[in-house]
Amino acid sequence: MRTALVSALISIGFSAHAHIAPIRVACHFAGETIVHIHDPAVRLLPLKSVTIIPGLGALGAVTIRALTTQPLPLRADLLRAEIYATMGGPVAQRLTFHDVEKVGHDWDDARMVAGRLQRLDRSVDVDMLLRDAAAHVSGILHAHEAAHRALVRALLMQKTLSHTEVLRAINPAN
């Protein structure tokens, strides 16, 4: 995954060394976005937009629309969706850059959400849940590797993409 992504970015004018932080940020938030779009559980959190802010550290956001479905999903289902979505960023970075280091606060964020889920259901094993979530998200990102690359490129060029623009970036035929 790394070679193809970095090669593609260099071909559109990005230096692999000078822009590594923005590429990591775009990779992270593109990973979260791909999980939002392709995981049925995470679709409970409807995507509104994705933004990166290069130059200010690792800043960006995936924003969701207000939940309007009736009846509202169960809180436990929403928490599981949040765990999967949160894992999309660090797992995408690991797959792309082959990092062995943990992408710190993102795992901590997922662990915090898993802790809230455990308070609802004492049978939840947080460590197992996080391992399973990482494996699940890894499978989604492997299956949609080309879409992830396309979304990274689009984020680096435009910085903010609406839901419609995300869909256009990952599937230009539509």
Secondary structure, 3 states (H helix, E strand, C coil): CHHHHHHHHHHCCCCCCCCHHHHHHHHHHHHHHHHHHHCCCHHHCCEEEEEEECCCCCEEEEEECCCCCCCCCCHHHHHHHHHHHHHHHHHHHHHHHCCCCCCHHHHHHHHHHHHHHHHHCCCCCHHHHHHHHHHHHHHHHHHCHHHHHHHHHHHHHHCEEEHHHHHHHHCCCC
